[in-house]
Amino acid sequence: MSAMRLDFTFVLRGYDRSQVDALLGRASAALDAEDASQRARAREALQTADFTIVLRGYDRAQVDGAVQMMLRELDAAPSEDLRATLASVLRLPDADDQLIIDEVRRLRALADLHRHE
């Protein structure tokens, strides 16, 4: 979702454009970042967003929908972090899900074997 560009309708009483642009810009940048803490901060900021209502602002329903979409995107992103972390810990370069699962099972069987000795 890099370089996310959303076009919102201007309405008589809508959300402050600069606030919306700034928050969604930070969230979009967080999606592109490999920093899980940056994504967590963006997720929290989106969840607690309280935009000022101004004369000639962005359509509130459209912005609320975009915020929800961005939250879903941020929630989906950590799975790549988990895969990369597990592959690193297990020392499996270019690991896919099945390779990680197989290695965890192998290690579990080895641990069970040693526990019974």
Contacts in CASP RR format, 6 or more apart in sequence:
PFRMAT RR
TARGET T0000
AUTHOR 0000-0000-0000
METHOD contacts of the structure
MODEL  1
MSAMRLDFTFVLRGYDRSQVDALLGRASAALDAEDASQRARAREALQTAD
FTIVLRGYDRAQVDGAVQMMLRELDAAPSEDLRATLASVLRLPDADDQLI
IDEVRRLRALADLHRHE
1 28 0 8 1.000
1 31 0 8 1.000
1 32 0 8 1.000
1 73 0 8 1.000
2 28 0 8 1.000
2 31 0 8 1.000
2 32 0 8 1.000
3 28 0 8 1.000
4 24 0 8 1.000
4 25 0 8 1.000
4 28 0 8 1.000
4 31 0 8 1.000
4 70 0 8 1.000
6 24 0 8 1.000
6 62 0 8 1.000
6 66 0 8 1.000
8 20 0 8 1.000
8 58 0 8 1.000
8 59 0 8 1.000
8 62 0 8 1.000
8 63 0 8 1.000
8 66 0 8 1.000
9 58 0 8 1.000
9 59 0 8 1.000
9 62 0 8 1.000
10 56 0 8 1.000
10 57 0 8 1.000
10 58 0 8 1.000
10 59 0 8 1.000
11 56 0 8 1.000
11 57 0 8 1.000
11 58 0 8 1.000
11 59 0 8 1.000
11 60 0 8 1.000
12 55 0 8 1.000
12 56 0 8 1.000
13 53 0 8 1.000
13 54 0 8 1.000
13 55 0 8 1.000
13 57 0 8 1.000
14 53 0 8 1.000
14 54 0 8 1.000
14 56 0 8 1.000
14 57 0 8 1.000
14 58 0 8 1.000
14 59 0 8 1.000
14 60 0 8 1.000
15 51 0 8 1.000
15 52 0 8 1.000
15 53 0 8 1.000
15 54 0 8 1.000
15 57 0 8 1.000
15 58 0 8 1.000
15 59 0 8 1.000
15 60 0 8 1.000
15 63 0 8 1.000
16 51 0 8 1.000
16 52 0 8 1.000
16 53 0 8 1.000
16 54 0 8 1.000
16 57 0 8 1.000
16 58 0 8 1.000
17 54 0 8 1.000
17 57 0 8 1.000
17 58 0 8 1.000
19 51 0 8 1.000
19 52 0 8 1.000
20 51 0 8 1.000
20 58 0 8 1.000
20 63 0 8 1.000
23 45 0 8 1.000
23 46 0 8 1.000
23 49 0 8 1.000
23 51 0 8 1.000
24 66 0 8 1.000
24 67 0 8 1.000
24 70 0 8 1.000
26 42 0 8 1.000
26 45 0 8 1.000
27 42 0 8 1.000
27 43 0 8 1.000
27 45 0 8 1.000
27 46 0 8 1.000
27 70 0 8 1.000
27 74 0 8 1.000
28 70 0 8 1.000
29 38 0 8 1.000
29 42 0 8 1.000
30 38 0 8 1.000
30 39 0 8 1.000
30 41 0 8 1.000
30 42 0 8 1.000
30 43 0 8 1.000
30 74 0 8 1.000
31 39 0 8 1.000
31 42 0 8 1.000
31 70 0 8 1.000
31 73 0 8 1.000
31 74 0 8 1.000
31 77 0 8 1.000
33 39 0 8 1.000
34 81 0 8 1.000
36 78 0 8 1.000
36 81 0 8 1.000
39 74 0 8 1.000
39 77 0 8 1.000
39 78 0 8 1.000
42 74 0 8 1.000
43 71 0 8 1.000
43 74 0 8 1.000
43 75 0 8 1.000
46 67 0 8 1.000
46 70 0 8 1.000
46 71 0 8 1.000
46 74 0 8 1.000
47 71 0 8 1.000
49 67 0 8 1.000
51 60 0 8 1.000
51 63 0 8 1.000
53 60 0 8 1.000
83 95 0 8 1.000
83 97 0 8 1.000
83 100 0 8 1.000
86 92 0 8 1.000
86 95 0 8 1.000
86 100 0 8 1.000
86 104 0 8 1.000
87 93 0 8 1.000
87 94 0 8 1.000
87 95 0 8 1.000
87 100 0 8 1.000
90 100 0 8 1.000
90 103 0 8 1.000
90 104 0 8 1.000
90 107 0 8 1.000
92 99 0 8 1.000
92 100 0 8 1.000
92 103 0 8 1.000
95 103 0 8 1.000
END
